[in-house]
Amino acid sequence: NEAYSEAYNVICAAIIRESSDALEVMIQAALEESPILRQYCQGRSPEEQYHSSLFVSTAVHRQMEQRYPERFEAVREFQSRLDTVDKKLASLG
């Protein structure tokens, strides 16, 4: 869902803006969890790592959601409501 993705990205961008070291901390946590990501990070700044690889940005987003679950609660609730509406619409047609 495009609205969900956009809201999710806005939250992640806010976390990065609010803390000067958030991105670096999240990338490090992602690398510890998935060492294979190192191939996308070698010789790049945290910002370059984050923006150059969908794998890295997805792993960073997952780390953010684990560390700041309350920030993502409204987005998860919104997605749940959309899923309910989709199911109801599917049952009608």
C-alpha angles and dihedrals in degrees: 000000000000096000091051092049092048093049091047092051091048090055092048092049090050092052090051092048093048096053123042093207100036095101094049092047092049093047091050091050090048091050091050090051095043112022090181088076089072089085088067094047107049113125095356133114117245090257092052091047092051096047100038100057131046088201092057096043091048091050090048091050090051090052091050092050091050094048098039106030092155090061091059099042096097092049092050090048091050091050091049091053091049090051090052092051091048091052092049091049091048091052091054097055 
